[in-house]
Amino acid sequence: MTINDFHTKTCANCGKEFIIQSPEEYAYKKYRGRNYLVFCSWSCMRASEKNSGTKIERREKIIQAIRDGLSNAEIFKLLGEEPGKVDYWRKKLREENGDA
């Protein structure tokens, strides 16, 4: 096993950096569309699930992030929401504002 066999990842919940051997075989991850979030531990993954909130709460967080000027990539990293969902809400906000 060489140094190239390991990958440095950042926990999506606490921000801690950690090393894994294989992203495909790593257990503490949660898929969001084609991408996935990785967590340093089971407790961080569970805490993230509890903090994600209801659909309405998640929608409000997305809308607020868009209004704050964050890009889709920044919103995915911050909230873990799918880019397609963020695009949908961007389009809805433009339509509401008459910018369609």
Order of alpha helices (4+ residues) and beta strands (2+ residues): beta-beta-beta-beta-alpha-alpha-alpha-alpha
